[in-house]
Amino acid sequence: MANTQYKTLNNGEKMPIIGIGTWQASDEEIETAIDAALEAGYRHIDTAPVYGNEQAIGRVLKRWLDAGKVKREELYIVTKLPPVSNRPHEVEPTIKKSLADLQLDYVDMYLIHTPFTLFINEDGSFKLDDEGLMVPDVSTNHAATWVEMEKLVANGLTKSIGVSNFDQEQVARLLKNCKIRPANNQIEHHVYLQQRELVDFCKAEGVVVTAYSPLGSKGIAKFNAGAGLVRDLPDLMDIPEVKEIAAAHGKTPAQVLLRWIIDTGVVAIPKSINPERLKQNLNVFDFKLTDEEVAKLLALDKDLRVCDFAFFHGVERHPEFRFKNQYTN
Ligand SMILES: NC(=O)c1ccc[n+]([C@@H]2O[C@H](COP(=O)([O-])OP(=O)(O)OC[C@H]3O[C@@H](n4cnc5c(N)ncnc54)[C@H](OP(=O)(O)O)[C@@H]3O)[C@@H](O)[C@H]2O)c1
């Protein structure tokens, strides 16, 4: 199988270093993509209730498991506690809903999706204030939520627990207030947003980092537009240095971007619904970047965040929201 490299977590569990991301794909697209990904050798799947596709993913997993084409222990399934459910009493019912949708008895990694919490109405829509902004639930208490996350491990509902979109101070605070140390922090990480301090801090503390939007999340443009945001976002696969390095190795820009991430000891979860691109994104183990090429890629850092959560209008009023907004609208 192509995808044979793993990161060993602080509890001894092994996470495949490349996974498939699943944000922004219809049920039909994701069913085809997960089938193609499993055929290509992917075993790590990253999802979340907010992606709206756990049921579709569950249908494919069931087919593969029932047919004996894969064993449950060979799969690595990650899902997340949504921003609207980031409260202690919601942890257990929320993972149970994900497990029912995924048709699994346990997941491999359960993450707190965001450090902030938002209110919703009974019908599931976001609660809005008089100005039309989403209402933050400022009662968020990571330590209290974590106690419930730890119970999930004890109850066998997940093998490992972690966080996502946490900054250094938030990880450090959790480390001081936990029995089970977080095994993973899933953050935006690519050549234009390298977050070296945060990555190095997590590594030093034994928290494996997963890079989301490792290819620059091209598809977010449509999503942002739907939320009324106009963004002039870069195409990482069009950066001259990346293209030059790709040409030198006979690889694609996407493969260079991914190889650079995994060489820094970070897990990557590129999303694709295209079978050829899926194969390409996994086929990154047969070439090596030179020191000079790595230096060129390191020099590209612009501290430029693509997924800034501005589509949660009003989220910046939550005390645990830490992204600085680089955009004016
Ligand atoms: N924790 C969080 O808050 C968070 C936030 C964002 C994302 N995530 C996770 O991270 C995953 C990846 O991030 P992302 O979806 O934002 O963006 P991404 O993986 O950086 O980029 C995906 C985009 O790149 C295209 N693409 C993929 N492979 C390609 C290749 N080899 N050549 C050219 N284009 C290629 C895809 O199009 P096609 O599909 O058409 O190939 C899609 O438009 C998500 O799907 C999700 O699972 C987590």
The ligand as an SDF file (V2000), in Angstrom:
LIG
                    3D

 48 52  0  0  0  0  0  0  0  0999 V2000
  -10.2000   21.6450   11.6430 N   0  0  0  0  0  0  0  0  0  0  0  0
  -10.6400   22.6020   10.8680 C   0  0  0  0  0  0  0  0  0  0  0  0
  -11.1360   23.6390   11.3180 O   0  0  0  0  0  0  0  0  0  0  0  0
  -10.5130   22.4400    9.3870 C   0  0  0  0  0  0  0  0  0  0  0  0
  -10.6330   23.5710    8.5470 C   0  0  0  0  0  0  0  0  0  0  0  0
  -10.4760   23.3870    7.1700 C   0  0  0  0  0  0  0  0  0  0  0  0
  -10.2260   22.1090    6.6530 C   0  0  0  0  0  0  0  0  0  0  0  0
  -10.1580   21.0290    7.5050 N   0  0  0  0  0  0  0  0  0  0  0  0
   -9.9020   19.6560    6.9810 C   0  0  0  0  0  0  0  0  0  0  0  0
   -8.7530   19.6960    6.1340 O   0  0  0  0  0  0  0  0  0  0  0  0
   -9.1070   19.1780    4.8490 C   0  0  0  0  0  0  0  0  0  0  0  0
   -8.2560   19.8100    3.7600 C   0  0  0  0  0  0  0  0  0  0  0  0
   -8.3840   21.2140    3.7160 O   0  0  0  0  0  0  0  0  0  0  0  0
   -9.2440   21.9780    2.6030 P   0  0  0  0  0  0  0  0  0  0  0  0
  -10.3210   21.1030    2.0980 O   0  0  0  0  0  0  0  0  0  0  0  0
   -9.6250   23.2750    3.2270 O   0  0  0  0  0  0  0  0  0  0  0  0
   -8.2160   22.3290    1.4500 O   0  0  0  0  0  0  0  0  0  0  0  0
   -6.9820   21.6370    0.6900 P   0  0  0  0  0  0  0  0  0  0  0  0
   -6.9160   20.2060    0.9630 O   0  0  0  0  0  0  0  0  0  0  0  0
   -5.8040   22.5130    0.9620 O   0  0  0  0  0  0  0  0  0  0  0  0
   -7.3910   21.9180   -0.8240 O   0  0  0  0  0  0  0  0  0  0  0  0
   -8.4620   21.2590   -1.4310 C   0  0  0  0  0  0  0  0  0  0  0  0
   -8.6330   21.8750   -2.8310 C   0  0  0  0  0  0  0  0  0  0  0  0
   -7.4970   21.5730   -3.6300 O   0  0  0  0  0  0  0  0  0  0  0  0
   -7.9070   20.8300   -4.7820 C   0  0  0  0  0  0  0  0  0  0  0  0
   -6.8790   19.7800   -4.9780 N   0  0  0  0  0  0  0  0  0  0  0  0
   -6.6650   18.6800   -4.2250 C   0  0  0  0  0  0  0  0  0  0  0  0
   -5.6170   17.9730   -4.6540 N   0  0  0  0  0  0  0  0  0  0  0  0
   -5.1440   18.6410   -5.7220 C   0  0  0  0  0  0  0  0  0  0  0  0
   -4.0590   18.4180   -6.6140 C   0  0  0  0  0  0  0  0  0  0  0  0
   -3.2640   17.3530   -6.4870 N   0  0  0  0  0  0  0  0  0  0  0  0
   -3.8510   19.3000   -7.6280 N   0  0  0  0  0  0  0  0  0  0  0  0
   -4.6650   20.3630   -7.7810 C   0  0  0  0  0  0  0  0  0  0  0  0
   -5.7020   20.6530   -6.9510 N   0  0  0  0  0  0  0  0  0  0  0  0
   -5.9410   19.7950   -5.9450 C   0  0  0  0  0  0  0  0  0  0  0  0
   -9.2650   20.2570   -4.4530 C   0  0  0  0  0  0  0  0  0  0  0  0
  -10.0340   20.1280   -5.6110 O   0  0  0  0  0  0  0  0  0  0  0  0
  -10.6560   18.6870   -6.0600 P   0  0  0  0  0  0  0  0  0  0  0  0
  -11.4440   18.1590   -4.9100 O   0  0  0  0  0  0  0  0  0  0  0  0
  -11.4840   19.0340   -7.2410 O   0  0  0  0  0  0  0  0  0  0  0  0
   -9.4740   17.8230   -6.4020 O   0  0  0  0  0  0  0  0  0  0  0  0
   -9.8360   21.3440   -3.5380 C   0  0  0  0  0  0  0  0  0  0  0  0
  -10.3810   22.4150   -4.3020 O   0  0  0  0  0  0  0  0  0  0  0  0
  -10.6070   19.5120    4.7510 C   0  0  0  0  0  0  0  0  0  0  0  0
  -11.2280   18.8430    3.6780 O   0  0  0  0  0  0  0  0  0  0  0  0
  -11.0520   19.1120    6.1350 C   0  0  0  0  0  0  0  0  0  0  0  0
  -11.1490   17.6990    6.2260 O   0  0  0  0  0  0  0  0  0  0  0  0
  -10.2610   21.1830    8.8560 C   0  0  0  0  0  0  0  0  0  0  0  0
  1  2  1  0
  2  3  2  0
  2  4  1  0
  4  5  1  0
  4 48  2  0
  5  6  2  0
  6  7  1  0
  7  8  2  0
  8  9  1  0
  8 48  1  0
  9 10  1  0
  9 46  1  0
 10 11  1  0
 11 12  1  0
 11 44  1  0
 12 13  1  0
 13 14  1  0
 14 15  2  0
 14 16  1  0
 14 17  1  0
 17 18  1  0
 18 19  2  0
 18 20  1  0
 18 21  1  0
 21 22  1  0
 22 23  1  0
 23 24  1  0
 23 42  1  0
 24 25  1  0
 25 26  1  0
 25 36  1  0
 26 27  1  0
 26 35  1  0
 27 28  2  0
 28 29  1  0
 29 30  1  0
 29 35  2  0
 30 31  1  0
 30 32  2  0
 32 33  1  0
 33 34  2  0
 34 35  1  0
 36 37  1  0
 36 42  1  0
 37 38  1  0
 38 39  2  0
 38 40  1  0
 38 41  1  0
 42 43  1  0
 44 45  1  0
 44 46  1  0
 46 47  1  0
M  CHG  2   8   1  16  -1
M  END
$$$$
